[in-house]
Amino acid sequence: MGSQHEVHEPPEPDSEPDSEPYGDTGDPRERCATAAALLERDRPQEALDAMGHGQVTGVADWAYRLLSLSFERLGRDAEAVAAAEEAVRTAPGSWTARLRLGAALRRVPGRRWEAAVQADRAVRYAPEEPDPHVLAGDLALLRGEHHRAEAAYRAALRLADDHPRARVNLGLALLRWRPPHGHHDPAWPVDPRETARTRDAVEAWSRQIRALLAVALAVAALLVLRTGPAAAAVAGGVTVLAGVAITLRRGREIRLWRYVPRLLARDPWLGVSVSATVLAVVAYTVAVATLPPVPQGVVWPLLAGFVLFNGIALPALRVPARAWRGRPVRALAEFAAIPGDRTARRNAETTLWMLTARAWSALMGLLLAAGALGEIRPALAAPAVPVALALARPRGTAGHLVDRVLAADRLLTATRYLLTLTSVLLTGVAVVTSSGLLTGAGLERWTWWVWWACGVPPAVLAGALALRAARARGHDLPGPWRSGLAMREGHDVRPPADARAPILLGGDVRRALARVRGVVLAFTDREGPRTLAAEVTGQADGELLLTAPADAWEAAGRDPRVTVFVTDPAQSRFWAEVRGVAVGDVETGALRITPKRVLVSEVPGLGGARHRDRHRRRRARERHGTTRTR
């Protein structure tokens, strides 16, 4: 083909946004461009003023998208959704309109499934754009579908490797992160605050019942030792009454009883807490019924131990269980890939604390294994813990972020040094104990001191983790809890895709479409690429309306990406390609083609552009009566 160029309309305004007059004056396209520039500077109220209330012919979907984005940043979510729905109604084949509607619906409780539908359509309409993949990944991440979110973010990064939002949120997907209101399903048509109150009431009931049972069992055991079984029966009756009172009080606070089973299914630790409460009630009942004057055997001590110490055991298990969830090493590499991002730095610091908690739990596991086996040999594997922690540091320039985090967080650095010291101590103890250098009474005394010495560093480590967790909650600092992780929101270094100017048909293409009746429509069906003749029925708001056979409609339902080839009978060498998205309009019976790219070129032939220019000059002379004869 001859020379080919791409048409981009409308152009950006020449003047700065600050000097642009606001209101109804000026061209609608210029006002939209000014509003988009103001939104890029995060000035939504000025963007609304710049839009004014004038007509937006030809760029209606762009104007509605800008209005929706402005309303969203001002916290007016209902108006943002309404404007985004108008943008979709105006241009149903626009991937940017679908992206805007999905982003607006995401902020409305109970409508995130609709947001996911719009995000999926944006991906279908523009799979070559990264932002629809990112929105689909964000919605999947909020639903807890981590594998789907990971796939969406990786698709976005293949298209734009420097996309910070995709990179940070991919790290969260690798960590199997859950949002702060992870107990709430975005599809539930209720306010997350209501489900949060329900969850808090259930958790408070579970905690109070278990504390009541622990105190009651201790009192009952003391009464049996002093006065006999009759007093224990009275204590048991008082416990039942107190438990009923607690249950009734907390039950009145629960307004969403039908969501309680769903909350237990979505929040694993809440389910564990409630299950532990039920088991504690059973264990307490059996323990009180079989309460002996002098406990014998192992059954009663096990029941009593569960009732008395489950409140301590559950939080102690929660920290390592959360630390061992996900792939923090790979997530740390994703965070470290964009060291200049504040959210990435915060998540990287939290991930380092999680790795420290994982290493601490590994050392505790070796120590408990040694105690259970009655020998210190399992501690010979202790050096592997600090080595693995050191290998978790990303290589190259990404590792500099880890170095800066460690330099800024002294408590984290001290904790890592203490881990190394503990592993060295355990290894030395294991070597001396298993070497056979000590025997008899010397070995017994050594073993006694060894167990005390080995228990001190893990206790200090546990205290450091608890201290940082308390500081993190009180001062909003990164810590060993997953609640310190944050999802990447806000604006990237690039302009928002849903504020992008639409691709309009150029003047040459519009004139050519007005002169012709038939065009060539190219699409993909089950058998592969196909072309069919279609009839032009009109143009509206930058879209092309075609009457096409049923085969084209069916193919557009599966893959809406099509190409329209246009020629101009008045210009024999004019050739244009309109690549866009086809959506069937049942009311008009036409395929609405929303342009994504417009290419204008000339049909190859002798003379090319020089022949066409000479022909135009000759026609001009003929119109003015200045034709020369030879």
Buried (B, 14 or more C-beta within 10 A) or exposed (E): EEEEEEBEBBEEBEEEBEEBBBEEEBEBBBBBBBBBBBBBEEBBEBBBBBBBEBEBEBBBBBBBBBBBBBBBBBEBBEBBBBBBBBBBEBBBBBBBBBBBBBBBBBBBBBBBEBBBBBBBBBBBBBBEBBBBBBBBBBBBBBBBBBEBBBBBBBBBBEBBEEBBBBBBBBBBBBBBBBBEBBBBBBEBEBEBEBBBBBBBBBBBBBBBBBBBBBBBBBBBBEBBEEEEBEBBBEBBEEBEEBBEEBEEEBEEEBEBEEBBEBBBEBBEBBBBBBEBBEBBBEBBBBBBEEBEEEBEEEEBEEBBBBBBEBBEEBEEEBBBBBBEBBBBBBBBBBBBBBBEBEBBBBBBBBBBBBBBBBBBBBBBBBBEBBBEEEBBBBBBBBBBBBEBBEEBBBEEEBBEBBEBBBEEBEBBBEBBEBBBBBBBBBBBBBBBBEEEEBEEEEBEEBBEEBBEEBEEBBEBBBEBBBEBBEEBEEEEBBBBBBBBBBBBEEEBEEBBBBBBBBBBBBEBBBBBBEBBEEBBBBBBBEEEEBEBEBBBBEBBBBBBBBBBEEEBBEBBEEBBBBBBBBBBEEBBBBBBBBBBBBBBEEEEEBBBBBBBEBBBBBBEEEEBEEBBEEBEEEEEEEEEEEEEEE
